[in-house]
Each structure stands twice: as C-alpha cells, then as structure tokens.
C-alpha cells in the first residue's frame, strides 16, 4: 500500500507524534494505517509508563453535576500549565468527573486502600461458607482473587471506562499521557449524592 500525506497527518493527529515519526510508522507498516496506529500506540504507552514517575503539580479542578442529584469535584494534575490549558486535558478531567459520578468509586488507586481495610475484607472472605473444607493454600488463592475483584469496582483507575468499556480508566489516562507527553495524575475527588451522607 502507498503511504499518503492524508494518512500521515491523520496518524499525527491521533497519536500526537511528529510528521516524520508518523511517516516512518506508516512506511514500516507498508501503508497499513491500522497497523501503524497500533504500533504508535504501543510505543506511546511504553513512553507513558516511563513518564509516570515525573512530578505532576499543575492541572485543573473540574466538576460535574448530574441531574441536580449527584455532584463531583476532581483534581487532575499534569506537569505544566501549558498542558493544563489544552482542551484535550480539560476534556479528560471532565470525563473522569463523569466516571466518578456514574460509577461511585471509593478510592483513586489501590494504593489508597488501607492495609486494615484489605485485612478486614480478607478475613470476611476467609470465613465464607464456600471455602469450608478447601485446602489452606487453595483458600488463599481463591481469597486473593476475590479480594482483587471486590476492590476492582471500588478503585477508579481499575474500573471499566464508561465511554469505552474495552479499557480501564488507567488505560484511558495512559493514552492521554502518551498524547500530551506529560505525566497525568488523578489526585483526589469528592462525590456528593442528594440524600446520601457518608
């Protein structure tokens, strides 16, 4: 397949890379746009992993109110004010606020779950009737799996992303990191629901 300038521009827009990198990716993929896009995404996500350690203190606080009944305030950080002012970044923050309104997570990441809470849930699961009579090592494995499942829906970053359930919120954020070239962190959130107190 031939490499067209339109495909190069389209690939550049979708991935945030330079024209030369987009052209090289298309040439390496023999003009197959989807193949080139997949290769660029993989490269971008690999770079995004490395950017995850960089300091992110700029950003925005975004809010979302659903039907006058659920309100969310979320802080999403990046590295520079320049990226914080970009429409893509503001959209990401708003999408995350919508995610929180819809899915009601309790934690941003698994790191926010206290060891005491993990232990409490683990003990509850260990005492389950379903595990009675099973060997000790098998019980541990079953409970570890149940523990991950229990917290998966409560942790924002491991939830299925509401606008594309083929990926998690963490994967959606990593794509934004790859596109912006900066580390992006969801720092904190507060969700309020009418008539429901903590």
HUMO-V848077 format. One record per helix or strand. SS is the DSSP state (hx for helix, st for strand). FROM is the first residue (numbers start at 1). LEN is the number of residues. Records with the same first field share a line. If there is no record, write none. Layout:
BEGIN
SS: FROM-LEN ; FROM-LEN
END
This chain:
BEGIN
hx: 5-11 ; 19-10 ; 33-19 ; 81-4 ; 87-17 ; 110-3 ; 115-12 ; 129-3 ; 136-17 ; 156-3 ; 169-12
st: 58-9 ; 70-9 ; 107-1 ; 155-1 ; 160-2 ; 164-5 ; 185-9 ; 196-1
END
